[in-house]
Amino acid sequence: MNSTSVNESDRLRFVLAGLRSAGVSMMYQDTDLVIRFSANLPETWSLGGDLDGRTDETVFSPPHVEKVLSAKRGVIANAQPTKIEILRDVDHERHWYMLNIEPDMDPQDNVIGVFTTITDIDDLKYRETVLKTLLRELSHRSKNLLAIIQSVASQTARHSQGLEDFLLAFRNRVQSMAQSQDLVTASDWRGAELFALTQSQLQPLMGDLPSGFTMVGEDAYLFPNAALHLGLALHELTIDSLARGALGPAGGTVELSAREQSNPDGSPELLLTWTETYAVRQAEKEGTNKTRNGFSGTVLGRIVPQALSAAVHHETNADSMVYQLIIPGSQYELEG
């Protein structure tokens, strides 16, 4: 080959090299569907040498050959291109291929053969499978989230004194769920770290964490359901504390602790404790069981424990308040 011209043999060689690098195979058949030319067919197909003069029964397995023949006969009859997908099992491995079948027309527009290009679409099928799985998961999680919002709206309305009271409380609670949801989404729906979740709930209400607030123990990684519900519990605990507890008029300290232990069956569980120690002793009528009333009491005492399958202990006295959840190992993991 000289530097100024490219002959037909070279052109064909270039085309075949391009097809090979792109993972594209091709076949040409006459109207009797006898193979007259083939190139770059996958080596894993083990077709036994030259296909010239052979038929689709040589190339495709019995489960698919009728589908392929039907498609090609349709192209010959209608002079219209078509596409089909086939699945081949090679050495117990499944591979997907796309067949693009087009008619070969003579100058009088008569069909004189069919071109078939064969493309490996395993990656495309994998992405489709992942996308379908993600969409199903998104639908499931969206329904769960809407159910939570519906419950929050209903319970907030039940315990509100009027429309303005309802709107303020409901907006704050939806914002709380949005903060948790942001963390879960940022993790590709894996969940959220306990301490980051706690900071995300306190920051909109208090800004930087006060010096009297500490987090100790295991920074457990909470799975999505646990993160969303526990975020709501942390929001309610903070609101209550600002209104009447250690973060508000009572003064004092708040400690959030997390410690893994084993239940009687030997399975892991997380002992999560919010402890408020008051600087100013509270009157019994104001302190005892105060956090159990209204929507906050419903969230802390029923909604969150039920959602997490967790045991709950909630005790308030004149000197302190303790809220404790025993969370099963199915709701979290410890990293490292």
Secondary structure, DSSP 8 states (H G I E B T S, - for coil): --TT---HHHHHHHHHHHHHHHTEEEEEEETT--EEEEE---GGG---S--TT--HHHHS-HHHHHHHHHHHHHHHHH---EEEEEEEEETTEEEEEEEEEEEEE-TTS-EEEEEEEEEE-HHHHHHHHHHHHHHHHHHHHHHHHHHHHHHHHHHHHHT-SSHHHHHHHHHHHHHHHHHHHHHHHHTTTS-EEHHHHHHHHHHHHHSS--TTEEEEE---EE-HHHHHHHHHHHHHHHHHHHHHSTTTTT-EEEEEEEEEEE-TTS-EEEEEEEEEEESS---HHHHTTGGGSHHHHHIIIIIHHHHHT-EEEEEE-SSEEEEEEEEEGGGEE---
